[in-house]
Amino acid sequence: MTRTVVSAPPRRRSAGGFPSFRLLEALSFTASAIFSGLLIFWLGVTVAVVGGVGPFAGTLGFLVESRRRRRVGAAA
């Protein structure tokens, strides 16, 4: 039994040596997917950081309001 090996056709480049449209399309989709993943990760980290700081912001708000009420009470 004789086996015939079929190789893939050589990659063709368009005129001027630029990569093919299909390659550029695939690279564009890949770059968009990576960027989207990084953006989602960044938003998740941002929410985690803001969520971690949130209780301190609430406490700061109570301190500011209590000082304001003391000033208003002292002036009356």
ABEGO torsion letter per residue (X at the ends): XBBBBBBBBBBBBBBGGBBBAAAAAAAAAAAAAAAAAAAAAAAAAAAAAAAAAAAAAAAAAAAAAAAAAAAAAAAX
